[in-house]
Amino acid sequence: GKRVKKEESEKMSATQGPHSLAFRVMRLCKPSFHVDPPLRIDPFDLLAGEDYSDDPTSASLFRRLVSSADAADSDLTYRNRFLINHPTDPIGLSGLLLLPQSFGAIYLGETFCSYISVNNSSSSEVRDVTIKAEIQTERQRILLLDTSKSPVESIRTEGRYDFIVEHDVKELGAHTLVCSALYNDADGERKYLPQFFKFVVANPLSVRTKVTYICVRAVKETTFLEACIENHTKANLFMDQVDFEPAKQWSAVRLQNEDHHSTEVAPTSNLDELILNPPVIIRSGGGIHNYLYKLIPSTDVSGQTKFQGSNILGKFQITWRTNLGEPGRLQTQQILGAPVSRKEINMRVVEVPTAIHLNRPFSACLNITNQTDRQLGPFEVSLSHDESQMEKPVAINGLQNLMLPRIEAFGSNDFKLNLIASKLGIQKIAGITALDTREKKTYELVPEMEIFVESD
């Protein structure tokens, strides 16, 4: 069976001579507004020459001859020709729509819709017509129509077979609409007709990358993500939705100017009251709009922060419409931030006394947190032994080792540490470590914290 099909295919591909059928392709898209130059005329110009109204005597005679109220109010001496009587006068919109005159630009995220007609231009009908329409890209071939299972029985002379195909454009670059017909001509010969229609898909907008215009700034536990969206098309884009979908370890809040939602100014019409969230308009030919998001590490059901080392922040879901409502949609690739490194154990100073005196013991309240999904500990808290205790400006007072119990996964424990300062002025609490007595692993816990030591 495969050999017979192969031989038949080779025979059809070798077929020479004119074809009875031909494909005609027209892209279906919204019309555009028809704009006329705002040239204003007087109805009298249609009845008389342009020099007639220059003579005041002739103009006054014409007023008495014309009984129409509109004609009576006409200014026949051109004095009001350049006055704007209505807001629509200067824009040149005629109220007419213009059908597309060319294939036009096709952008990523749009729906490509095409009207295809198979015409029989021969003097005899063709029979058993199998029609296929495919979109071929650099990566794949997508079947849009296939009548193999139910071929068109016949197409008469000067007749045609019409159909419409649609394709959601998801790739950039060169595309080819491949239309093919397999049919029997008047002599019963099986012929194969392929036709190719090429077009290029461009990028309608850009979400500027982290390296250039997406800024990721870490401020303590908060990350700010700034995205600049630029319009590359020749039409205004009405942004229905620009949503940032954060990765599972983040939650995102969009930050925007509250003045945009001010209610001090009363709506100008009832329509304004119905539009709760008016779309953002990004102007054609390079217009931009900035979006700012605040990212916070998300928490699980128990309220514990999910600590993960991934540097994936999330991705954008963007939808828009053009002037006459044609939709478009894009999804960006994952936005990456700086690599997030999480310690297994974290310790921080919760509270120290406001007044710390020289050579007088004081208590510091500290918190130790297990940032893993397993139990850790017990811990032995002490000062690091890389230098002698006498050289440290702040040291532990009393027992040099403090024992802490095991800490559950993502759990924490508050404890107090007795310290003493041996030097005046601004000093640092540093060098406190914890030894996991079970895993025999030492953690450097407290980052340097400055305190002020005063005399008695």
Secondary structure, 3 states (H helix, E strand, C coil): CHHHHHHHHHHHHCCCCCCCEEEEEEECCCCEEEECCCCCCCHHHHCCCCCHHHCHHHHHHHHHHCCCHHHHCCCCCCCCCCCCCCCCHHHCEEEEEECCCCCCCEECCCEEEEEEEEEECCCCCEEEEEEEEEEECCCCEEEEEECCCCCEEEECCCCEEEEEEEEECCCCEEEEEEEEEEEECCCCCEEEEEEEEEEEEECCEEECCCCCCCEEEEECCEEEEEEEEEECCCCCEEEEEEEEEECCCEEEEEECCHHHHCCCCCCCCHHHHHCCCCCEEECCCCCEEEEEEEEEECECCCCCECCCCCCEEEEEEEEEECCCCCEEEEECCCEECCCCCCCCEEEEEEECCCCEECCCCEEEEEEEEECCCCCECCEEEEECCCCCHHHCCEEECCCCCEEECCECCCCEEEEEEEEEECCCEEEEECCEEEEECCCCEEEECCCCEEEEEECC
